[in-house]
Amino acid sequence: MQPIYFNGIDIGKVRQIEEFDDKLVSRIVSSLNTYQRMSMMIRGSLELGKLRMENWKAERSFFLFKCPVHGYQVTYPSGYFENLQCLPCFREELGLEEKKREARIEIVADLNYAPHSAK
């Protein structure tokens, strides 16, 4: 097994997609330089390198992207159109995991509101 480094982080040790846990992904995100951050903002994803997972015949390119629900995720292009799909979102769609619910508070400003003036 040859080491594969991304910004000094050895991602070549990863043998299953589940090993890209929150801790490893946060280390990857915090190691991004300005060029990589800009590239990710423009393209929507950033290639980390080619990895071969356990029981795979060939290497695949792995990408970092940001899911609007689950935050930063690492995955490989899949499906006929080679899309990047958030693994937790995919599991929620299949019913394997409970959906992540976010509490959102919206503050709506009433622009027509005028405070009572003293007469």
VEXDO-69043 format. One record per residue: x, y, z of N, C-alpha, C, CB in turn; residue in one letter; residue number from 1. Coordinates in Angstrom, 2 decimals, padded with zeros to 5 digits. Glycine has a CB too. Example, Ala and Ser with C-alpha at 12.3 -4.5 7.8 and 13.67 -1.06 7.14 Angstrom:
BEGIN
013.19, -005.69, 007.80, 012.30, -004.50, 007.80, 013.20, -003.30, 007.80, 011.31, -004.47, 009.05, A, 1
012.85, -002.25, 007.08, 013.67, -001.06, 007.14, 012.90, 000.03, 007.87, 014.08, -000.60, 005.72, S, 2
% end
This chain:
BEGIN
000.84, -001.17, 000.00, 000.00, 000.00, 000.00, 000.90, 001.24, 000.00, -000.96, -000.01, 001.22, M, 1
000.79, 002.02, -001.07, 001.58, 003.21, -001.23, 000.88, 004.40, -000.57, 001.85, 003.50, -002.71, Q, 2
001.62, 005.20, 000.21, 000.97, 006.34, 000.84, 000.53, 007.38, -000.20, 001.90, 006.99, 001.86, P, 3
-000.66, 007.92, 000.00, -001.19, 008.98, -000.85, -001.47, 010.15, 000.07, -002.47, 008.53, -001.65, I, 4
-000.82, 011.26, -000.20, -000.95, 012.42, 000.67, -001.74, 013.52, -000.02, 000.42, 012.94, 001.08, Y, 5
-002.59, 014.17, 000.77, -003.28, 015.39, 000.34, -002.99, 016.44, 001.40, -004.83, 015.16, 000.14, F, 6
-002.22, 017.44, 001.03, -001.82, 018.51, 001.96, -001.21, 017.95, 003.24, -003.03, 019.39, 002.30, N, 7
-000.39, 016.93, 003.11, 000.28, 016.35, 004.27, -000.53, 015.34, 005.05, 000.70, 017.41, 005.17, G, 8
-001.76, 015.07, 004.64, -002.62, 014.11, 005.34, -002.62, 012.81, 004.52, -004.08, 014.67, 005.52, I, 9
-002.26, 011.71, 005.15, -002.20, 010.42, 004.44, -003.61, 009.86, 004.28, -001.30, 009.41, 005.21, D, 10
-004.16, 010.01, 003.07, -005.48, 009.46, 002.80, -005.37, 008.09, 002.14, -006.29, 010.40, 001.90, I, 11
-004.14, 007.64, 001.87, -003.92, 006.34, 001.25, -004.23, 005.17, 002.18, -002.51, 006.24, 000.79, G, 12
-004.34, 005.43, 003.47, -004.64, 004.36, 004.43, -006.13, 004.00, 004.46, -004.20, 004.77, 005.82, K, 13
-006.95, 004.87, 003.88, -008.40, 004.66, 003.89, -008.73, 003.48, 002.98, -009.17, 005.93, 003.42, V, 14
-009.45, 002.51, 003.52, -009.81, 001.32, 002.75, -011.32, 001.17, 002.53, -009.28, 000.09, 003.44, R, 15
-012.10, 001.95, 003.26, -013.56, 001.93, 003.08, -014.05, 003.37, 003.17, -014.26, 001.02, 004.15, Q, 16
-015.09, 003.67, 002.41, -015.60, 005.04, 002.33, -016.03, 005.57, 003.70, -016.77, 005.10, 001.35, I, 17
-016.48, 004.67, 004.58, -016.93, 005.09, 005.91, -015.78, 005.62, 006.76, -017.61, 003.93, 006.63, E, 18
-014.54, 005.32, 006.37, -013.38, 005.80, 007.14, -013.15, 007.30, 006.95, -012.13, 005.02, 006.73, E, 19
-013.81, 007.90, 005.97, -013.76, 009.35, 005.83, -014.77, 009.93, 006.81, -014.06, 009.81, 004.35, F, 20
-014.45, 009.86, 008.10, -015.36, 010.35, 009.13, -015.22, 011.86, 009.28, -015.08, 009.65, 010.48, D, 21
-016.03, 012.44, 010.16, -016.03, 013.89, 010.35, -014.66, 014.43, 010.75, -017.06, 014.27, 011.41, D, 22
-013.94, 013.67, 011.56, -012.63, 014.13, 012.04, -011.63, 014.23, 010.88, -012.10, 013.17, 013.13, K, 23
-011.58, 013.22, 010.03, -010.66, 013.23, 008.90, -011.06, 014.30, 007.88, -010.62, 011.84, 008.22, L, 24
-012.36, 014.42, 007.63, -012.84, 015.43, 006.67, -012.52, 016.83, 007.19, -014.37, 015.28, 006.42, V, 25
-012.69, 017.08, 008.51, -012.36, 018.42, 009.04, -010.87, 018.70, 008.93, -012.81, 018.54, 010.50, S, 26
-010.03, 017.69, 009.10, -008.59, 017.89, 008.92, -008.28, 018.26, 007.47, -007.80, 016.62, 009.32, R, 27
-008.96, 017.60, 006.53, -008.75, 017.90, 005.11, -009.20, 019.33, 004.81, -009.52, 016.89, 004.21, I, 28
-010.39, 019.71, 005.30, -010.93, 021.05, 005.03, -010.03, 022.12, 005.64, -012.37, 021.19, 005.59, V, 29
-009.55, 021.90, 006.85, -008.70, 022.91, 007.50, -007.33, 023.03, 006.84, -008.53, 022.57, 008.96, S, 30
-006.92, 022.02, 006.07, -005.62, 022.07, 005.41, -005.68, 022.72, 004.03, -005.06, 020.68, 005.29, S, 31
-006.87, 023.08, 003.55, -007.00, 023.66, 002.21, -006.34, 025.03, 002.15, -008.47, 023.77, 001.81, L, 32
-005.60, 025.27, 001.07, -005.02, 026.59, 000.87, -006.01, 027.46, 000.09, -003.67, 026.49, 000.12, N, 33
-005.66, 028.71, -000.13, -006.57, 029.66, -000.78, -006.94, 029.22, -002.19, -005.94, 031.05, -000.83, T, 34
-005.97, 028.75, -002.95, -006.23, 028.29, -004.32, -007.24, 027.13, -004.32, -004.92, 027.86, -005.01, Y, 35
-007.06, 026.18, -003.40, -007.96, 025.02, -003.32, -009.35, 025.45, -002.90, -007.41, 023.97, -002.34, Q, 36
-009.46, 026.39, -001.97, -010.77, 026.88, -001.54, -011.49, 027.59, -002.69, -010.62, 027.84, -000.34, R, 37
-010.76, 028.42, -003.43, -011.36, 029.12, -004.57, -011.78, 028.13, -005.65, -010.37, 030.14, -005.15, M, 38
-010.93, 027.14, -005.90, -011.25, 026.11, -006.90, -012.50, 025.35, -006.50, -010.06, 025.14, -007.07, S, 39
-012.65, 025.07, -005.23, -013.82, 024.36, -004.74, -015.07, 025.22, -004.86, -013.61, 023.92, -003.29, M, 40
-014.94, 026.51, -004.58, -016.09, 027.41, -004.70, -016.55, 027.51, -006.15, -015.74, 028.81, -004.15, M, 41
-015.61, 027.55, -007.09, -015.95, 027.70, -008.50, -016.50, 026.40, -009.08, -014.72, 028.14, -009.30, I, 42
-015.83, 025.29, -008.81, -016.22, 024.01, -009.40, -017.25, 023.25, -008.58, -015.00, 023.15, -009.56, R, 43
-017.31, 023.52, -007.29, -018.26, 022.81, -006.44, -017.65, 021.60, -005.76, -019.44, 022.39, -007.23, G, 44
-016.46, 021.19, -006.21, -015.79, 020.04, -005.60, -014.29, 020.18, -005.82, -016.32, 018.70, -006.19, S, 45
-013.53, 019.36, -005.11, -012.08, 019.37, -005.22, -011.58, 017.94, -005.21, -011.43, 020.20, -004.06, L, 46
-010.80, 017.57, -006.21, -010.28, 016.20, -006.28, -009.16, 016.03, -005.25, -009.76, 015.87, -007.71, E, 47
-009.29, 014.98, -004.44, -008.28, 014.70, -003.41, -007.20, 013.76, -003.92, -008.94, 014.09, -002.19, L, 48
-007.56, 012.89, -004.83, -006.61, 011.92, -005.37, -007.31, 010.64, -005.75, -005.50, 011.62, -004.35, G, 49
-006.54, 009.69, -006.26, -007.11, 008.40, -006.67, -006.83, 007.36, -005.58, -006.51, 007.93, -008.03, K, 50
-007.87, 006.66, -005.17, -007.75, 005.64, -004.13, -008.38, 004.34, -004.60, -008.41, 006.12, -002.83, L, 51
-007.89, 003.25, -004.07, -008.50, 001.95, -004.32, -009.04, 001.43, -002.99, -007.48, 000.95, -004.96, R, 52
-010.34, 001.27, -002.93, -010.97, 000.77, -001.73, -010.84, -000.75, -001.66, -012.45, 001.19, -001.68, M, 53
-011.13, -001.27, -000.50, -011.09, -002.71, -000.27, -012.06, -003.42, -001.23, -011.45, -003.03, 001.20, E, 54
-011.60, -004.47, -001.88, -012.38, -005.29, -002.83, -012.73, -004.57, -004.12, -013.65, -005.76, -002.16, N, 55
-012.06, -003.50, -004.45, -012.27, -002.81, -005.72, -011.21, -003.26, -006.72, -012.23, -001.26, -005.52, W, 56
-011.58, -003.31, -007.99, -010.64, -003.73, -009.02, -009.72, -002.60, -009.47, -011.39, -004.29, -010.21, K, 57
-010.20, -001.39, -009.41, -009.42, -000.25, -009.91, -009.50, 000.93, -008.96, -009.91, 000.16, -011.30, A, 58
-008.65, 001.90, -009.21, -008.66, 003.13, -008.42, -009.76, 004.06, -008.93, -007.29, 003.84, -008.49, E, 59
-010.27, 004.88, -008.03, -011.28, 005.90, -008.38, -010.82, 007.23, -007.83, -012.70, 005.52, -007.82, R, 60
-011.20, 008.29, -008.49, -010.92, 009.64, -007.99, -011.90, 009.95, -006.86, -011.03, 010.70, -009.13, S, 61
-011.39, 010.52, -005.78, -012.22, 010.93, -004.66, -012.24, 012.44, -004.59, -011.69, 010.33, -003.33, F, 62
-013.42, 012.98, -004.25, -013.64, 014.41, -004.24, -014.18, 014.88, -002.90, -014.58, 014.81, -005.36, F, 63
-013.83, 016.12, -002.56, -014.38, 016.81, -001.40, -015.43, 017.77, -001.93, -013.27, 017.55, -000.56, L, 64
-016.62, 017.77, -001.33, -017.66, 018.72, -001.71, -018.49, 019.05, -000.48, -018.56, 018.14, -002.84, F, 65
-019.35, 020.06, -000.60, -020.15, 020.47, 000.55, -021.62, 020.17, 000.31, -019.95, 021.97, 000.85, K, 66
-022.18, 019.32, 001.15, -023.60, 018.99, 001.12, -024.33, 020.08, 001.90, -023.89, 017.55, 001.73, C, 67
-025.46, 020.60, 001.39, -026.18, 021.65, 002.12, -026.75, 021.18, 003.46, -027.30, 022.18, 001.27, P, 68
-026.94, 019.88, 003.63, -027.51, 019.36, 004.88, -026.43, 018.86, 005.83, -028.49, 018.23, 004.57, V, 69
-025.48, 018.07, 005.33, -024.50, 017.39, 006.18, -023.11, 018.02, 006.18, -024.38, 015.98, 005.75, H, 70
-022.92, 019.11, 005.45, -021.62, 019.77, 005.44, -020.65, 019.08, 004.49, -021.03, 019.81, 006.84, G, 71
-019.36, 019.20, 004.78, -018.33, 018.66, 003.89, -018.36, 017.13, 003.90, -016.95, 019.16, 004.31, Y, 72
-018.24, 016.57, 002.70, -018.25, 015.11, 002.53, -017.17, 014.73, 001.53, -019.65, 014.61, 002.05, Q, 73
-016.68, 013.51, 001.63, -015.73, 012.95, 000.66, -016.39, 011.74, 000.03, -014.36, 012.57, 001.33, V, 74
-016.39, 011.70, -001.29, -016.97, 010.57, -002.00, -016.38, 010.47, -003.39, -018.51, 010.69, -002.08, T, 75
-016.83, 009.50, -004.14, -016.38, 009.30, -005.52, -017.58, 009.45, -006.45, -015.71, 007.89, -005.69, Y, 76
-017.35, 009.81, -007.71, -018.46, 009.93, -008.66, -019.11, 008.56, -008.87, -017.97, 010.50, -010.01, P, 77
-020.44, 008.55, -008.86, -021.13, 007.28, -009.03, -022.34, 007.45, -009.93, -021.56, 006.71, -007.66, S, 78
-022.84, 006.35, -010.42, -024.01, 006.38, -011.29, -023.62, 006.61, -012.74, -024.98, 007.45, -010.84, G, 79
-024.61, 006.56, -013.59, -024.38, 006.70, -015.02, -023.77, 008.06, -015.37, -025.68, 006.51, -015.78, Y, 80
-024.22, 009.11, -014.68, -023.74, 010.46, -014.97, -022.55, 010.87, -014.11, -024.86, 011.44, -014.79, F, 81
-022.03, 009.93, -013.30, -020.86, 010.19, -012.46, -021.08, 011.39, -011.54, -019.63, 010.42, -013.33, E, 82
-022.19, 011.40, -010.82, -022.51, 012.48, -009.88, -021.87, 012.23, -008.53, -024.03, 012.62, -009.73, N, 83
-021.64, 013.32, -007.81, -021.20, 013.21, -006.42, -022.44, 013.26, -005.55, -020.18, 014.35, -006.03, L, 84
-022.62, 012.24, -004.72, -023.79, 012.20, -003.86, -023.35, 012.02, -002.42, -024.75, 011.07, -004.28, Q, 85
-023.96, 012.79, -001.54, -023.68, 012.72, -000.11, -024.13, 011.35, 000.41, -024.38, 013.88, 000.67, C, 86
-023.23, 010.60, 001.01, -023.56, 009.26, 001.49, -024.64, 009.27, 002.58, -022.31, 008.59, 002.02, L, 87
-024.58, 010.19, 003.58, -025.67, 010.24, 004.56, -027.02, 010.57, 003.92, -025.36, 011.27, 005.62, P, 88
-027.05, 011.47, 002.94, -028.32, 011.79, 002.25, -028.85, 010.56, 001.51, -028.12, 012.97, 001.25, C, 89
-027.95, 009.83, 000.86, -028.34, 008.62, 000.13, -028.93, 007.59, 001.08, -027.13, 008.03, -000.62, F, 90
-028.30, 007.43, 002.24, -028.81, 006.47, 003.23, -030.17, 006.90, 003.78, -027.81, 006.31, 004.39, R, 91
-030.36, 008.21, 003.94, -031.65, 008.71, 004.41, -032.74, 008.44, 003.38, -031.58, 010.22, 004.72, E, 92
-032.41, 008.61, 002.09, -033.38, 008.33, 001.03, -033.79, 006.87, 001.02, -032.80, 008.72, -000.34, E, 93
-032.85, 005.99, 001.31, -033.14, 004.56, 001.36, -033.83, 004.13, 002.64, -031.87, 003.77, 001.19, L, 94
-033.86, 005.03, 003.62, -034.48, 004.72, 004.90, -033.56, 003.99, 005.85, -035.70, 003.90, 004.68, G, 95
-032.26, 003.99, 005.57, -031.30, 003.31, 006.44, -030.90, 004.14, 007.64, -030.07, 002.94, 005.65, L, 96
-031.07, 005.45, 007.53, -030.75, 006.35, 008.64, -031.89, 007.33, 008.82, -029.41, 007.10, 008.38, E, 97
-032.01, 007.84, 010.04, -033.03, 008.84, 010.32, -032.59, 010.17, 009.73, -033.28, 008.97, 011.85, E, 98
-033.54, 010.90, 009.17, -033.22, 012.17, 008.54, -032.69, 013.17, 009.54, -034.43, 012.73, 007.83, K, 99
-031.69, 013.92, 009.11, -031.12, 014.96, 009.96, -032.04, 016.17, 009.90, -029.67, 015.33, 009.53, K, 100
-032.47, 016.59, 011.05, -033.35, 017.74, 011.10, -032.58, 018.92, 011.65, -034.60, 017.44, 011.95, R, 101
-032.73, 020.03, 010.98, -032.06, 021.24, 011.43, -033.11, 022.21, 011.96, -031.23, 021.88, 010.30, E, 102
-032.81, 022.78, 013.08, -033.70, 023.81, 013.62, -033.31, 025.13, 012.96, -033.61, 023.91, 015.19, A, 103
-034.26, 025.71, 012.28, -033.98, 026.98, 011.62, -034.88, 028.05, 012.21, -034.19, 026.87, 010.08, R, 104
-034.28, 029.16, 012.53, -035.03, 030.29, 013.07, -034.96, 031.39, 012.03, -034.45, 030.77, 014.46, I, 105
-036.11, 031.84, 011.59, -036.15, 032.92, 010.62, -036.63, 034.19, 011.31, -037.07, 032.56, 009.41, E, 106
-035.90, 035.23, 011.10, -036.29, 036.53, 011.64, -036.81, 037.34, 010.46, -035.09, 037.26, 012.39, I, 107
-038.06, 037.66, 010.52, -038.69, 038.41, 009.43, -038.87, 039.84, 009.89, -040.05, 037.77, 009.00, V, 108
-038.33, 040.74, 009.13, -038.45, 042.16, 009.47, -039.69, 042.72, 008.79, -037.17, 042.95, 009.06, A, 109
-040.51, 043.39, 009.55, -041.69, 044.03, 008.99, -041.29, 045.45, 008.60, -042.89, 044.04, 010.01, D, 110
-041.17, 045.66, 007.30, -040.70, 046.96, 006.83, -041.77, 048.04, 006.94, -040.24, 046.85, 005.39, L, 111
-043.02, 047.64, 007.12, -044.11, 048.61, 007.24, -044.37, 049.01, 008.68, -045.37, 048.05, 006.62, N, 112
-043.64, 048.44, 009.61, -043.85, 048.71, 011.02, -043.26, 050.07, 011.37, -043.23, 047.60, 011.89, Y, 113
-044.04, 050.88, 011.99, -043.56, 052.17, 012.49, -043.87, 052.24, 013.96, -044.20, 053.37, 011.71, A, 114
-042.90, 052.53, 014.80, -043.19, 052.62, 016.23, -044.13, 053.80, 016.53, -041.87, 052.77, 017.04, P, 115
-044.89, 053.63, 017.57, -045.83, 054.71, 017.95, -045.04, 055.94, 018.34, -046.77, 054.27, 019.13, H, 116
-045.45, 057.04, 017.81, -044.76, 058.28, 018.17, -045.56, 059.01, 019.25, -044.57, 059.20, 016.92, S, 117
-044.86, 059.67, 020.11, -045.49, 060.42, 021.20, -046.07, 061.71, 020.63, -044.47, 060.72, 022.35, A, 118
-047.32, 062.03, 021.03, -047.97, 063.25, 020.53, -047.96, 064.33, 021.55, -049.38, 062.99, 020.10, K, 119
% end
